Amino acid sequence: MFTKSALAYEALPLPTRDALSDAQMRHAADLFLAAMQTRHTVRDFSPRAVPRELIETCIRTAGSAPSGANHQPWHFVAVANPDLKRRIRAAAEEEEARFYDGAAGDEWLSALEPIGTGPSKPHLEDAPWLIVVFAQRYGLFDDGTRYKNYYVPESTGIAAGFLIAALHQAGLACLPHTPNPMKFLTEVLGRPESEKPIMILACGHPAADATIPRAATIKKPLSEILTIAE
C-alpha cells in the first residue's frame, strides 16, 4: 500500500459537502440516533442468504474510518464457507468452555448472567457470514521492509464501529464475539503473524423468533455518559 517514495505531505481541497443549517444538522443527528437505537445484538440468525456484495460494501465503509497516520491497520476476513465456520465454532467453543469453567472468575461470570451467554456458540455456524476483524501490528512497504503502525487498537476499534453501523444500516443484525484467546483465528484463516484477531462479527438476518436479553435494553442516560465543559 505504501511506497517510500510517496511519503510527502500534499494538501487537497475538502471534498464538496452540503452546508446544513443548525436545524438540518439536528434533524440528521436525530434520524441517525433513532436508527441506531433500533440496533440490537442477536444470537439467533435466519438461514436467509446475504449477498457477498452487501458484505463488501459494509467493509468498504469500515475501511473509510480514520486511523493513526492513515495507516489503516486492519484487515477483515469475511467467511461464508460452512467448513471454515464449523472449524471456527469448534475452536471458539473450546476456548469458551475453559472460560465458563472458571478461567473467567466469578465476578465476570456473574456480570454475564443477565446477558444469558454460555459456552455453546451455534451462531458461529448459523449466521450466513462471519467477519473476523484483525489488527495489524505493522505493515510492509512495497520493498518488503516493515513500518510501524500507530494507535492500532483505537483505529481498529473505530473501524469495527463503522462496520457495525453499516451492517445495521443495511438491514442486518450482528453479534460481536471475542473468544479469549483468539490465536486460533490466525491459524484457521491463514493470516500473517503481524495481525492480531480482535473480534468475530457474526452477521445476517435475525431469525423470526430471535430474542434479546432484557438487560441489553438498559442504556446509561446521557447524564452518566456526558460531561460538557463550556
Kinemage of the C-alpha trace (Angstrom):
@kinemage 1
@onewidth
@group {chain A} dominant
@subgroup {mainchain}
@vectorlist {calphas} color= white
{ca met a 1} P 0.000 0.000 0.000
{ca phe a 2} L 2.709 2.465 0.990
{ca thr a 3} L 5.781 3.319 -1.031
{ca lys a 4} L 8.816 5.008 0.454
{ca ser a 5} L 8.834 7.439 -2.456
{ca ala a 6} L 5.338 8.777 -1.707
{ca leu a 7} L 5.534 9.949 1.904
{ca ala a 8} L 5.447 13.701 1.327
{ca tyr a 9} L 2.589 15.913 2.510
{ca glu a 10} L 0.199 17.240 -0.144
{ca ala a 11} L -2.837 19.387 0.688
{ca leu a 12} L -6.085 18.775 -1.192
{ca pro a 13} L -9.343 20.761 -1.018
{ca leu a 14} L -12.001 19.283 1.265
{ca pro a 15} L -14.407 17.289 -0.910
{ca thr a 16} L -17.719 19.022 -1.526
{ca arg a 17} L -20.303 18.696 1.245
{ca asp a 18} L -23.712 20.236 1.582
{ca ala a 19} L -23.786 23.071 4.094
{ca leu a 20} L -26.598 22.242 6.532
{ca ser a 21} L -28.381 24.689 8.778
{ca asp a 22} L -28.386 24.045 12.529
{ca ala a 23} L -31.933 22.724 12.239
{ca gln a 24} L -30.987 20.369 9.410
{ca met a 25} L -27.985 19.092 11.339
{ca arg a 26} L -30.127 18.424 14.399
{ca his a 27} L -32.684 16.595 12.245
{ca ala a 28} L -29.972 14.458 10.630
{ca ala a 29} L -28.489 13.648 14.043
{ca asp a 30} L -31.918 12.728 15.425
{ca leu a 31} L -32.590 10.426 12.460
{ca phe a 32} L -29.299 8.629 12.911
{ca leu a 33} L -29.871 8.277 16.660
{ca ala a 34} L -33.326 6.816 16.044
{ca ala a 35} L -31.912 4.368 13.515
{ca met a 36} L -29.091 3.222 15.792
{ca gln a 37} L -31.435 2.828 18.747
{ca thr a 38} L -33.138 0.039 16.785
{ca arg a 39} L -29.841 -1.874 16.622
{ca his a 40} L -29.746 -4.991 18.784
{ca thr a 41} L -27.202 -7.743 19.177
{ca val a 42} L -28.817 -11.086 18.331
{ca arg a 43} L -27.721 -14.692 18.686
{ca asp a 44} L -30.455 -16.237 16.555
{ca phe a 45} L -29.967 -15.945 12.808
{ca ser a 46} L -32.170 -16.724 9.821
{ca pro a 47} L -30.830 -19.049 7.104
{ca arg a 48} L -31.685 -16.326 4.566
{ca ala a 49} L -28.664 -15.689 2.374
{ca val a 50} L -26.860 -12.344 2.383
{ca pro a 51} L -25.240 -11.264 -0.904
{ca arg a 52} L -21.457 -11.038 -0.890
{ca glu a 53} L -21.690 -7.593 -2.481
{ca leu a 54} L -23.551 -6.291 0.575
{ca ile a 55} L -20.822 -7.512 2.916
{ca glu a 56} L -18.172 -5.983 0.661
{ca thr a 57} L -19.909 -2.596 0.721
{ca cys a 58} L -20.174 -2.629 4.522
{ca ile a 59} L -16.479 -3.495 4.835
{ca arg a 60} L -15.654 -0.712 2.389
{ca thr a 61} L -17.454 1.616 4.813
{ca ala a 62} L -15.314 0.253 7.664
{ca gly a 63} L -12.233 0.933 5.583
{ca ser a 64} L -13.138 4.622 5.404
{ca ala a 65} L -12.602 5.050 9.166
{ca pro a 66} L -9.897 7.411 10.476
{ca ser a 67} L -6.675 5.837 11.688
{ca gly a 68} L -3.318 6.732 13.208
{ca ala a 69} L -1.096 8.273 10.484
{ca asn a 70} L -3.711 6.973 7.996
{ca his a 71} L -2.016 3.568 8.105
{ca gln a 72} L -5.399 1.806 8.220
{ca pro a 73} L -4.052 -1.018 10.418
{ca trp a 74} L -6.868 -3.502 9.867
{ca his a 75} L -7.834 -6.482 7.785
{ca phe a 76} L -11.232 -8.142 7.514
{ca val a 77} L -11.823 -11.780 6.622
{ca ala a 78} L -15.427 -12.491 5.563
{ca val a 79} L -16.255 -16.166 5.956
{ca ala a 80} L -19.252 -17.881 4.370
{ca asn a 81} L -17.653 -21.306 3.818
{ca pro a 82} L -19.521 -23.824 6.027
{ca asp a 83} L -16.419 -25.906 6.769
{ca leu a 84} L -14.461 -22.851 7.905
{ca lys a 85} L -17.360 -21.674 10.050
{ca arg a 86} L -17.542 -25.122 11.617
{ca arg a 87} L -13.823 -25.067 12.430
{ca ile a 88} L -14.104 -21.576 13.899
{ca arg a 89} L -17.050 -22.618 16.057
{ca ala a 90} L -15.277 -25.741 17.330
{ca ala a 91} L -12.138 -23.790 18.262
{ca ala a 92} L -14.108 -20.938 19.814
{ca glu a 93} L -16.248 -23.277 21.911
{ca glu a 94} L -13.106 -24.995 23.171
{ca glu a 95} L -11.835 -21.663 24.489
{ca glu a 96} L -15.291 -20.693 25.781
{ca ala a 97} L -15.583 -23.957 27.715
{ca arg a 98} L -12.426 -23.079 29.650
{ca phe a 99} L -13.698 -19.538 30.166
{ca tyr a 100} L -17.037 -20.615 31.627
{ca asp a 101} L -15.436 -23.454 33.573
{ca gly a 102} L -13.704 -20.981 35.853
{ca ala a 103} L -10.991 -19.174 33.904
{ca ala a 104} L -13.148 -16.040 33.775
{ca gly a 105} L -13.586 -15.765 37.532
{ca asp a 106} L -16.827 -15.480 39.488
{ca glu a 107} L -17.220 -11.719 39.107
{ca trp a 108} L -17.038 -11.806 35.313
{ca leu a 109} L -19.390 -14.768 35.057
{ca ser a 110} L -21.873 -13.030 37.358
{ca ala a 111} L -21.752 -9.953 35.135
{ca leu a 112} L -22.655 -12.123 32.130
{ca glu a 113} L -25.625 -13.857 33.756
{ca pro a 114} L -28.216 -11.192 32.755
{ca ile a 115} L -26.995 -11.472 29.149
{ca gly a 116} L -27.675 -15.213 29.053
{ca thr a 117} L -24.477 -16.317 27.339
{ca gly a 118} L -22.757 -19.696 27.666
{ca pro a 119} L -20.069 -21.852 26.072
{ca ser a 120} L -22.279 -23.009 23.179
{ca lys a 121} L -21.966 -20.708 20.152
{ca pro a 122} L -24.285 -22.024 17.397
{ca his a 123} L -24.447 -18.547 15.836
{ca leu a 124} L -20.921 -19.101 14.526
{ca glu a 125} L -22.392 -21.655 12.113
{ca asp a 126} L -25.949 -20.344 11.774
{ca ala a 127} L -25.046 -16.812 10.678
{ca pro a 128} L -24.515 -16.652 6.914
{ca trp a 129} L -21.344 -14.587 7.379
{ca leu a 130} L -18.611 -14.316 9.956
{ca ile a 131} L -16.452 -11.218 9.627
{ca val a 132} L -13.201 -11.601 11.534
{ca val a 133} L -11.503 -8.309 12.349
{ca phe a 134} L -7.700 -8.313 12.517
{ca ala a 135} L -5.492 -5.512 13.822
{ca gln a 136} L -2.186 -5.122 12.012
{ca arg a 137} L 0.759 -4.584 14.365
{ca tyr a 138} L 2.961 -3.421 11.494
{ca gly a 139} L 2.813 -3.005 7.734
{ca leu a 140} L 5.164 -3.563 4.823
{ca phe a 141} L 6.493 -1.082 2.306
{ca asp a 142} L 6.490 -2.020 -1.366
{ca asp a 143} L 10.114 -3.164 -0.991
{ca gly a 144} L 9.201 -5.552 1.848
{ca thr a 145} L 10.621 -3.576 4.770
{ca arg a 146} L 8.480 -3.008 7.870
{ca tyr a 147} L 6.907 0.180 9.074
{ca lys a 148} L 5.262 0.754 12.428
{ca asn a 149} L 1.507 1.248 12.753
{ca tyr a 150} L 0.197 3.730 15.309
{ca tyr a 151} L -2.833 3.682 17.615
{ca val a 152} L -3.675 0.222 16.334
{ca pro a 153} L -6.344 -0.790 18.921
{ca glu a 154} L -8.021 2.618 18.725
{ca ser a 155} L -8.008 2.717 14.927
{ca thr a 156} L -9.270 -0.837 14.523
{ca gly a 157} L -11.964 -0.250 17.145
{ca ile a 158} L -13.239 2.771 15.236
{ca ala a 159} L -13.319 0.760 12.002
{ca ala a 160} L -15.247 -2.033 13.735
{ca gly a 161} L -17.778 0.561 14.938
{ca phe a 162} L -18.180 1.834 11.377
{ca leu a 163} L -18.735 -1.761 10.254
{ca ile a 164} L -21.405 -2.491 12.868
{ca ala a 165} L -23.249 0.719 11.949
{ca ala a 166} L -23.010 -0.100 8.232
{ca leu a 167} L -24.369 -3.622 8.741
{ca his a 168} L -27.281 -2.231 10.732
{ca gln a 169} L -27.973 0.451 8.120
{ca ala a 170} L -28.089 -2.329 5.509
{ca gly a 171} L -30.803 -4.145 7.476
{ca leu a 172} L -28.596 -6.832 9.004
{ca ala a 173} L -28.040 -7.870 12.599
{ca cys a 174} L -24.697 -8.829 14.065
{ca leu a 175} L -23.108 -10.265 17.174
{ca pro a 176} L -19.620 -9.187 18.258
{ca his a 177} L -17.896 -12.263 19.665
{ca thr a 178} L -14.489 -12.212 21.366
{ca pro a 179} L -13.313 -15.670 22.430
{ca asn a 180} L -10.157 -15.487 24.513
{ca pro a 181} L -7.541 -16.299 23.387
{ca met a 182} L -8.189 -15.887 19.659
{ca lys a 183} L -4.902 -17.125 18.206
{ca phe a 184} L -6.755 -19.983 16.514
{ca leu a 185} L -8.313 -17.473 14.097
{ca thr a 186} L -4.881 -16.534 12.757
{ca glu a 187} L -4.184 -20.210 12.079
{ca val a 188} L -7.593 -21.211 10.693
{ca leu a 189} L -7.748 -18.221 8.342
{ca gly a 190} L -4.086 -18.251 7.347
{ca arg a 191} L -3.301 -14.694 8.377
{ca pro a 192} L 0.265 -13.447 8.977
{ca glu a 193} L 1.875 -13.084 12.387
{ca ser a 194} L 1.734 -9.293 12.004
{ca glu a 195} L -2.040 -9.436 12.500
{ca lys a 196} L -3.902 -9.952 15.760
{ca pro a 197} L -7.563 -11.097 15.690
{ca ile a 198} L -9.725 -8.858 17.883
{ca met a 199} L -13.297 -9.987 17.220
{ca ile a 200} L -15.680 -12.083 15.198
{ca leu a 201} L -18.816 -10.388 13.877
{ca ala a 202} L -21.479 -12.980 13.146
{ca cys a 203} L -23.920 -11.246 10.812
{ca gly a 204} L -27.061 -11.911 8.830
{ca his a 205} L -30.808 -11.523 9.094
{ca pro a 206} L -32.254 -12.169 12.558
{ca ala a 207} L -34.386 -15.283 12.949
{ca ala a 208} L -38.146 -14.766 13.093
{ca asp a 209} L -38.102 -15.905 16.734
{ca ala a 210} L -34.925 -14.040 17.712
{ca thr a 211} L -34.833 -12.674 21.240
{ca ile a 212} L -32.670 -10.223 23.133
{ca pro a 213} L -31.929 -10.121 26.871
{ca arg a 214} L -33.919 -7.541 28.785
{ca ala a 215} L -30.678 -6.318 30.354
{ca ala a 216} L -29.384 -5.292 26.920
{ca thr a 217} L -32.192 -2.742 26.564
{ca ile a 218} L -30.952 -0.763 29.574
{ca lys a 219} L -28.671 2.044 28.416
{ca lys a 220} L -26.991 4.651 30.583
{ca pro a 221} L -28.702 8.059 30.438
{ca leu a 222} L -26.916 10.973 28.824
{ca ser a 223} L -26.162 12.436 32.249
{ca glu a 224} L -23.961 9.436 33.042
{ca ile a 225} L -22.021 9.338 29.781
{ca leu a 226} L -21.531 13.027 29.028
{ca thr a 227} L -19.704 15.868 30.735
{ca ile a 228} L -19.728 19.250 28.999
{ca ala a 229} L -17.084 21.862 29.649
{ca glu a 230} L -18.140 25.183 28.072
